[in-house]
Amino acid sequence: MPKLVWLNGQITPLESATTTVADHAHLYGDGLFEGIRIYNHRVWKLDEHLDRLYHGIKFLGFEVSMTVGEMRSTVLDVCRQADISDGYIRLNVTRGTGLGLDPKGIDRSANVMIMVSTLSLYPAEAYEMGLTVVTSSIRVIPADSLDPRIKCIGRYAANILAKQEGNRMGAGEALMLNYQGQIAECTGDNIFLIEKNVLRTPHPSCGILKGVTRDTAIAIAKDAGYAVEETILTPFDVFSADEAFLTGTAAEIIPMISLDGKKIGCGTPGPVTQDLMARFRQLTATTGASF
Ligand SMILES: Cc1ncc(COP(=O)(O)O)c(C=O)c1O
């Protein structure tokens, strides 16, 4: 399976793909991205990822000549050429090229990059044993600075700091609160708590990325008969939960078994989490946009 990059219309092997150093995302983080999964020769939730991307493009005022439909068919075409059955697509759109932060002074012709590759976020045993999580001192960027629904490249500096903090503490993941001390999300994942078979997850207004996998987990849970609440949660709620799990395109659904050294429930992946993981796997194996 070749790892391929489509960059502004040119396809090259990943190892030799290059972009300009004056790209506005390289200089200022002024770009958007999506991470998208390929399962069994199908692109999972492609339309949902493209919706989020194009909402971000509109919000940040990028000038992108490709329509959503053209982007969709290009993504599928690059996957076809890579002939990959299971993998990860990184789709980047940046504002354009030029020095100076003022968009007025640069070539505002968006740079589009589609990379078809592989990624594994957590070790395989973490899906069996569960992740240990610590609370990070780094808070999510407030929505009145940069709305977290915008998957902006520059925003991830805060998440990387939180991830490093988690690494220093020997944890599998780091939990980020908002500036009010409410639970927001982990560095690349949304969080769910389960208490008495009811799923609770932070409301989008708590400063989260409204994850595509979060939406899928909510839909799967409701289909399976579980109640789901989008609400305000604090660290206390984690300690009174029976189970917890994280969701993300790269993470999929992964159990969370402790916070700051304290066990959640029995400290092992719980039955509801395992049920939802199995349902999620079943769905990803059988649906998606074929190429
Ligand atoms: C900060 C953050 N939260 C949540 C998520 C999960 O979102 P999704 O399920 O759309 O991948 C991600 C993944 O990209 C993320 O980076």
The ligand as an SDF file (V2000), in Angstrom:
LIG
                    3D

 16 16  0  0  0  0  0  0  0  0999 V2000
   -9.6460   18.0800   20.4700 C   0  0  0  0  0  0  0  0  0  0  0  0
  -10.4260   16.9590   19.8740 C   0  0  0  0  0  0  0  0  0  0  0  0
  -11.5780   16.5940   20.4450 N   0  0  0  0  0  0  0  0  0  0  0  0
  -12.3180   15.5840   19.9550 C   0  0  0  0  0  0  0  0  0  0  0  0
  -11.9130   14.8850   18.8400 C   0  0  0  0  0  0  0  0  0  0  0  0
  -12.7740   13.7900   18.2840 C   0  0  0  0  0  0  0  0  0  0  0  0
  -13.3650   14.2250   17.0910 O   0  0  0  0  0  0  0  0  0  0  0  0
  -13.7150   13.2070   15.9140 P   0  0  0  0  0  0  0  0  0  0  0  0
  -14.5580   12.1440   16.5050 O   0  0  0  0  0  0  0  0  0  0  0  0
  -14.4630   14.0510   14.9270 O   0  0  0  0  0  0  0  0  0  0  0  0
  -12.4400   12.7030   15.3840 O   0  0  0  0  0  0  0  0  0  0  0  0
  -10.7160   15.2330   18.2110 C   0  0  0  0  0  0  0  0  0  0  0  0
  -10.2630   14.4830   17.0400 C   0  0  0  0  0  0  0  0  0  0  0  0
   -9.9370   15.0020   16.0470 O   0  0  0  0  0  0  0  0  0  0  0  0
   -9.9570   16.3080   18.7250 C   0  0  0  0  0  0  0  0  0  0  0  0
   -8.8110   16.6710   18.1480 O   0  0  0  0  0  0  0  0  0  0  0  0
  1  2  1  0
  2  3  1  0
  2 15  2  0
  3  4  2  0
  4  5  1  0
  5  6  1  0
  5 12  2  0
  6  7  1  0
  7  8  1  0
  8  9  2  0
  8 10  1  0
  8 11  1  0
 12 13  1  0
 12 15  1  0
 13 14  2  0
 15 16  1  0
M  END
$$$$
